[in-house]
C-alpha cells in the first residue's frame, strides 16, 4: 500500500542528509548569517553541540511573517526560478536547513529587521510549532538549537565524544572564517572563548590565525588570473607539511568545498618540493562565474562540479608554482616578500659523471648531444630527430642543458633567526647572473664572471662520503651530493624532453586493452594528447584499444599498467593534466638512477662544479622526490650550539 509520508517524518528523513552532526547545524546556520549580510557572528555550544548550539548575528533579520515562512520546507529567499538554480551566488538555496534542523531538535528563532522595533520569537520541538510571540532583541537573528536528535535516539547514539564533536565545530568555523575574512567570528564552548577572528581582515592575516604559529611566517600569497578564473590564497613553505590533507582548504566563490581535482592540482604545483606521503598546507580560493560551477550536487553542498574543470585545475597549478618560484627567488628569505628581477636564458653545460677518479665537468660550451653533435640553441633542437639521441639516456646524462639563470645583486642575508632553514634564508649566488647577454667585451666579461664566481659558495670539503660542506656569506652549507646531482640531472632531462621532438618507440607486438564504458569514453577524448606525448593508442572497436607505441624514455615500462594507471587517475580526478604525471615519474627515476650515489668520494673540482650547477637549477632546494638538497647554519645558530650566545 502506497501512502504519502507525514510532513514531520519527511523532514526527519531530509534532516539525515542535511544534519549529520552538530557541526552540520553550525555550518547551515552560519551560512544563513553570511547570506543575510552579517559582519559579526557569535557561535555558542555546550557539550560539543549536543545540548546547545546558538548562532547570533547582526544581519538583515526577518519580519514576523517571514520568520514563520522560513521554517517551512522549501521556503527560501535565495532563488526564484529555474534560471537562478544554474547561477547560485549564495550559500543556501534549497530552503531545507531550518525545517530539517527544527525537526530533530528543540528549536528557537528570534529575529528582528533593522527597521522594526520588536523582534519575533518562534519556538518549535521535533518539527511542531509550539509558540510564536514578540520579544525584545537587537537587530539581526539568533537561532538556538537544543537537545539535537532528542526524538531520534538511534541517530544520537552515533555521535562521538563531546570533545570530538567540538573539534569538528571548531574546524568548521575555521574553514568558514578563511573563506570570509571580512566577517568576524567568535566561538564559545561552555562560555569559554576558544576562537576569535576579528572582522575586516585580509586573507593572509586570517590564514595566519587559522593555520597556526608554525606556518604564520612561512606563507606565500597567490594571485593568478586566467580569463574569468581567478586563483588567490596562500601556500606554505614546502618544508611545512602535514600527514593528512586536512590543512588544504579549498574555496569556490567563497564556499568551502572539497574537490579531488583541485587537491591534485595543488600537489602538482608542489611537485618536486614535498616528499611522498606528506601533504602541503595551502588555502586556495577559486573565483569564477557562478554559471560555470554547479553546487547543487549534494545536500551538504560540499561537493561541486565545474562546467570546464581543466582550465580551473591548470590555473591552480600555475598559481601555486608561481607563488613558490617567486618565494624561492627572493634574495634574503624564502617568503616571497621581496622578489629580485629574473631573466631566463639557456646556459649550455656539458656534464660528465664517470668512474671514480673521472672529473665532473661543467663547461660553458654549446650543447653536445650524444657523441659530438652540436645544437647552439633550443630552436635548433626541434630540427633534430630521434636519431640524434642514439647515445641513449647515459649519453644524454653526459650532455645536458637547462635554463635557470637569474639577474640581480645579492645583499647580505638576514641572520636574525638562527633556526631558519636554508630555503628560507639562502641568498641567490651572484654567479647565476645572465652571462650570455652581457654587454662587456669577452675579456672584461671573463673578469666579471670570475669576480661573480668568487662570491658564490666556497666548497670546504666532503664528510661521510655523502655531504659537501660549503660556506657562503656567513653561512655554513651542508649539501647532500646525491640529492643535489639528482636535481641537476632531472632538470636537464626535463629540458631535453620539452625542447626535442617527441619520439615514440613502436612496439613489435601491439598490446590490446579492455576498458569499461566510462573509461573508454574518457580515453577516447585524450588520444590526441597522449599521442603528442609519444603514447600512440588507437580504438579497436567497442571498448577495446590497441597500444602501438610508447615514448622512447618509457620503452621498458609495462604498457598495460602504464595506460591503466593514466585512465584510473583521470577517472578519479577528472583532470587531464595528470596525463604527464607518469612521464615525470619516469624522468625522476632516470635522474635518481644516474645521479652520483652516497659514499662516493669526490674531488674538489667535482664538488665545485656540482654546487655551481645546483644553484643554476630552477629549484635548487629540493630533489625531484621532494627531499631537501641542503641545510644551512648561520653564525648565530652555530654560536648558540657552542654556548657563545644564549
N, C-alpha and C positions, 0 to 999 in steps of 0.2 A: 504494500500500500504506500503510495507516494503522498507525502504531506509537506506543506511549507513550514520551515522551521520558525519557531518564535523569534522575535527580534532580539531578545536578550541572548538566546542561545547562539544566534548567528553572529552577534557582536563578540561573544566569548570565543567563537571559532576564529574570527578575524583577529582578535587580540593575540592569538597564538602566533600569528605571523608578524604583527607589529610590535608586541610587547613580549619579549623573551626573558628579560630580567630587569632589575631596577635601572640599570644604565640605559636600557631602551626607552624607559619613561623619561629619563633626564634628557636624552637626545631629542625626542619628539617635542618636549615642552620648550627646550632651549631654541630649537629651530623655529617654533612658532613665535618666540620672543624676538628673534632676529628678523623674521619676516615682518613683524609689527613695528620695526624701526627702533628697537631698544638700543640704548647706548651703554646701559649698565644692567647686568643680570646677576642675581644672587641665587645660589642653589644651597639648600639645607637638607641634610639627610640624617637619619638615625638608623642604627643597626644595619648599615650597608644599604639603606634604601628600602629595606623590607617593612619597617614600621612607618617611615615618613620620607617623602620626597616633596619638597616645597620649592617652587621656582617663582621668583618675583622679578618683574622688570619695569622699566619706565617707558614702555612702548605706547602705541596709539590707544590701546584699550578698546572695550566694546560697550555698546549700549545694552540695556536690559533685554530688548528683543533679540539683538544679535547674539547675546550670550546664550539665550535659550536655543537659538538656532545652531550655535556652534557645537552643541553636544549631540546633535542629530547626525546620523550616519550619512556620509557623502555630502555633507554641507561644507562648503569652502568658499573663500573669497579670492583664491589664487588663480583659478581658471574658469572660463565661461563657456567655451565652445571647443570643438574638435581641433581647431587651428592652434589654440593655446596649448593643447596637450603635446604638440610637437615642437614647442619652443618654450619650455618651462624655465623661468628665471627665478623661481622661489624655491625654498627648501621643501615646504609642504605643498600638496596639491590634491591629495586624494580625499580629504575630509574624513579619514578613518581614525586618526590618532586619538582625539579626545573621547569619542564614544567607546573605542576599544579599551582605553585606559580606565574609563569610568565603569566599564562592565566587569572589571576584575579587581575593584578596589573601593574604598570609601573616598569619594571624590568631592572636592570643593573648589569652586571657581569664583573669585572675586575680581571684578574688573570695572574700571571707570575711564571713559574717554576724557581728554583734557578740557573739553567744553561743557562737561557736566559737573554738577555739584554733589551728586550722590552715586555711589557705586552699587552695582548689582551683585548679589550673592546667590550662587546656585549650588545646592547640595544634592549628591546622589550616593547610592550604595548598591553595588552589584548591578549597575545599569538602570536602576529605578530612580526616578526623580522623587526626592524627598521634600525639598523645601526651596522656595525662591523668595528672597527678601531684599530690602535695601540695606546698605551698610556704608559706613564711613571708611574711606581708603584713599590713598594718594592716586594720582593719575597713573595708569598702567594696568598690569594684570598680575594676579597671584593665583597660582594653581597648587592645590595641596592634595597629595595622594597618600592615603594612609592604608595600612594593612593590605599591601599588594598581594593578590591571589588568595584573599581570605575565603572566597567562595569557590575556589578551585584548589583544594589542598593537594591534589595529586601533582599539580604543577609547582606548588610552593615547596614541596619537599625536594625538588631537583635544584633549588637554589643552593649556592655554595655558602661558605662561612661569611660572616659579616665583613671581615677584613678583605676577603676576595672580592665580594660584590662592591665594596667601597673602592677597591683598586680599579675595577672596571669603570666605575663612575668617574674617578679621577682621570683615567686615560681618555675617557670620552670628552670631558671638559677641556683637557689639554689639547686634544686634537681640534675641537671646535674653536678654541681660542687661537690656535695657529691660523686657521682659515679665515678668521675675522679679527685681525689685530686692532681694528678701530673700536671694537666693543670691549667693555670692561667686564671681567668675570670674578666672582668671589664664591668659593666653595667652602661650606661649613659642614663638619662632621661632628655630631654631638656638641654643637655650639662652639666648636673649636675651628678656627680658620686654618685650612690646610692648603688652599691655593688662592692666590690673588694675582690677577692680571689687570693692570691699570688700563683705562681706555686710551684711545688715540696713540697707540704705539705703532711703529713700523714693523715689518715682518722680521727684520734682523734682530731687533731687541726682543720681540715676542719669542722668537726661536731660541734666544739665549736663555730665557726663563724656562721654556718647556724642555729643552734638550739637556740642560744641566750644566754645572760649572766646568766639568772636564771638557766640554765641547764649546763653551761660550766664546773662548778666544781663538777658536780654530774653525770658524765658519766663513765660507766664501760666498758672496752674493752671486745669484744667477739672474740674468735678464736677456732673453733671446726672443726674437720675433721671426716668424716665417709666415708671411701672408697674414691671414686673420688669426693665426695662432700665436699666443704669447706665453712663454715659459718663464716664470720667475720663481724665486725662492732662495734657498741656501743649501749648500752641500758642505760636509765636514771634511777636514783633512783626512786623506786616506789612511793615516796611522790610527785614526779613531774609528774602530769598528765594533760591531756587536755580534753576538752568536745567533741572533734571530733578526727577522726583518721588521720587528715592531717599532723601530725608530726610523722607518721610511714613511713619512707622511705624504699622502697624495691628495691633492685637491683639484677638482674640476669645477670651474666657476664658483669657487669658494666652498664647494660641497666636499666633505670628507668622504673619500671613496677608496676602494681597493680594486686595482686592475693589474692583472699579471703582465700585460704588455708594457705598461709604464714601469713596473718594477724591473722587468727585463731590460728596458731602455736605460734605466738608472745604472744597472750593472754594466751595460756596455759602455756607458760614459766613464765608469771607474775601471774599465778593463785594463789589466796590467798594473794596477795600483793597489789592489787588495788581494789577499790570499784566498784560495779556495776554502769554502766553508765559513767565511766571515761575511758580514753584511755591512754595507756602508750606512752612514747617518745622513739623511737628507730630508728637506722639505721642498716638495715640487708642486707648484701651483700652475695649472693649465687653464688659460682663459681663451675661449673660442666662442663663436656664435652659438646661441642656445639651440638653434635648429640643427646643429652639427653633432649633437650628443643626445642620447636617449637615456633619461634617468628613470623611466617607467618600466624597469626590468624586474625589480623585486620589491615587495612591500617595505623592506628595511631601507631601500634607496641607497644602499652601499655599493651595489653593482651598477655599472653603466655600460653603454655601447656607443662607440663612435661611428659616425657615418663613414668617415675615411680614417681608419686608425693609423695607417702608415705615416702620413705627414706629422701626426701628433707624436708618435714614437721617435721619429727621426729628429724632431725639434727638441725632444727631451734629451736625446743622446748628445746633440750638438750643444745644448745649454750646459750640461754637466761637463763635457770635455772642455768647452771654452772657459768655464769658471776655474777648472783645475789647472789648465795650461796658464791662464793669466796669473793665478796664485803662485804657480811654480816659477814663473819668470820674474817674480818680484825679487828685488835685489837683497833686501835685508831680512825679509821674513816671508814664509810661505803662507800668507794670509790674503793676498790679493788687494791689500790696502793701497799699495803703490806698485805701478807696473812700468817697467822700462820699455822704451820703444823697441820693437822686434822686427828685424828683417831676415828673411829666409833665403838661402841660396843653396846651390848644390856644391858641396865640398867633396871633391873626389879623393877617396882614400884607398890605398892598396894595403890590405892587412894579410898577414900570414901567420898561422899557427902550425908549427911543425913538430918534429920530435923534440924531446928535451935537449936544450942547448941551441935550438934554432930560434932566431930572434922573431919577435912580434914586430912587424914593420907598419909604420903609419907615414905614408909619403904623400906630399902634395903633388899628385900627378893625375893625368886623365884616367878615367875608369878603364880597367882592363878586364874583359870577360874571357874566361877560360884561359887559353894559352896565348896571350899577346894580342887579343882582339881589342880594339880601341873604340870607345864611343865618347866623344868630347862633351856631350850634353844630353840631357834626358830626351830632347827632341830626336836625336839620332837613334835612341833606343828603340823607338817604335818601328824603325826600318829594319831591325834585326829580327830574324825569325827564331824559332825554337832550335834550329841547328846551331846557332851561336852559343848555345848553352850545353854543348855536348860534354863539357867538363863535369857536369852533374853538380850536386849540392856541395861536394867537397871543393870542387874548383871554384864555385861561387864564394864559399866562405873565405877563399884566399883572395878574392877580388870583389869587394863590396862597396856600395855607395849609399850614403844617406845625407839628407839636407837638414841641418839643425844649427845654423849659425845665429848669433844674436849680436846686435849692436848696442852699445851703451857703456857708460863708465861704471865702475864698481866702488861704491863708497864702503866705508868700514862697517863691519857687521855690528849689530846690536847685541851686546853680550850681557844685557841686564838680567836676562833669565837664564840661570845656569843649567836648567834642566831641559832646555829646548832641543828637540830632535834636529838632526841635520836638515831635513827637508822643510823645517820651519825657519831656519836661520842661515841656510847655506848661501853664501854670496856666489853670484854667477862669475865664472872665470873670465878675466878680460881677454884671454886667448880665444874666446868664442866670437870675437868681433868679425865682421864680414870682410875678409881679406880680398875676395875676388872682385870687389867693386872699389877698392882703394884708389884714390886719385894720385897717389905718390908714385914716383918712378920706381922701377924694380929694386934698385939698390937701397933707396930710402925706405921702401916698403918692407924689405927684408929686415932692416934695422929696427923698424917699428914693430914688426912681428916678433922679433927676438925679445924686445923690451916687454911686449904684452905677454909673451910666454913666461917671462920670469916672474910675473905677478900671479901666475896660476899656482895650483897645488905643487908643493915640493915633496917629492917622494923620499921618504926616510929609510924604508926597508920593508921587509916581509916578516910576519910572525906566524908560527904554527904551519907554515907552508900553504896558508889559505888566505890570510888577511894582509892587505897592503896598508902600511902606515904612511900618512902624508900630513903635511902642515900647510895651512893657508890662512893668512890674515888673522893670526892669533888663535886658530882653532886646530885641534888635532883630529884628523880624519882616519877612520878605520873602515877600509873598503873590502868587501867580500869579492875576491877575484872572479869566482865562478859566476856569481850573480851579475857582476859588472860586465863581464865579457858576454854573458848570455843576452843582456840588454843590447849591447853593441851589435852582435850578430843578428838578433831578432829584427832590429830596425833596418839593418842592411837587407835582410831577406824580404821584409815587407816593402821596402822601397823598390826592390827589384820586381816584385810582383805587380806593383802599381804602375810601373813605367815600361815594362816589357809587354809585348803581345801575349795574350792568353794562349798557352799551349795545352793541347789535350793529348792524352795517351789513349789511343783507341785499343779496346780490348780485343784480344784474339777470339774469344768466345763471349759475345754479349750476354749479359745476365738479365733474366726476366723476373719481374717483381709483381706481386699481387697486393692490392690495397683495398680498403673499404671504399664505399661510395663517397663518403665525405673526404677521405684522404686523397682519392683520385681526383676529385674536383679541385681540391686545393693545389695538388701537384700540377695539374694542367695549367693553372694560372701563373706558374712561376717557371715554366720550362725555358722561356727565353732568358730569364735572369740567370738560371743555372748554367745555360749554355755559354753565357758571357763569362762565367767563372771557370769554364772549361769542363763542366759536367754535362755531357750530351745525353739526354733522355728523350725517348720518343714513345708516343702512345702505341699500344699493340692490340687495341680492341678492348672494349668494356673497361674494366678497372685494372687492366694489365698494362705494364710499361716495360720497355726494354732499355737497359743502360748500355750505351755504345762506347762511351769514352769518359774518362775521368781526368782531372788536372794532372799534369806531369809530376807535380810535387807529391801527389797522393796515389801514385800508381801502385804502391804496395799496400794500400788500405783495403779493407774488406768492403766491397762495393755495396753489398746488401745492408750492412749495418750503417754505412755512410748515408745512404739515401733514406733509410727508415728513420734514422736519427734526425735528419733535417725535417722530414714530414711530421714526426711526432712533436718536435719542438714548435713547429709552426702551428700545429693544431692546438697546442696548449697556450701559446702566447698571442697568436694571430698577428705576429709581427714578421713580415717577410724580410726585414733587415737581418734576421738571425741566420739567413742562408749563408752568410760569410763566416759565421762563428766556427764551423768545422774547419775551414781553411786557416783561420787564425790559430786555432789549436794545433794544427799541423805545423805552422811556422814556429810556434813556441816550442814544440817537441824537437824540431830540427835545430833550433838555436841552442836548446839545452844539450842536445847530443854533441854538437860541435864546439861548445864553449869549453874553455880551459877548466879542468877539474880542480877540486881542492887537493891539498897535499902535493902540489906541483911547484917546485922551486922555479922562480922567475928571476931573470937578470934585471938590473936597474933600468936598462933601456926598455925592456918589455913592460915593466910596471909603469914607467912614464908614458909610454905610448898608449897603454890601456886606460890610464887615468885621463889622458887628453881626449881619447875617443869617447870615453864615457860622458864627459861633460859636453860633448858635441851632440849628444842624443837629445831627442825631444823630451824624454822622461828619464833623466839620469838617476832618479832616486829610487826606482823600483825595477826589479827584474820582471820579465813578462808574466811570471806567476804571481806577482804582487809582493814578493819579499823585498825588504829594503836592501839596497846595494851598499849602503854605508851608514855609519853613525858618526856623530860629532861630539867633541868635548871642547867647550870653551875654557878660557883661563879661569873664570870664576868657579866653574864646576870642578876643575882639577884642584884648585886651591882649597875648595871645601873638602874634597876627598882626602887631602893631606893636612886638614885642620889648620891651614894658614888663615882662613877666614871662617867665621861662624855663621 
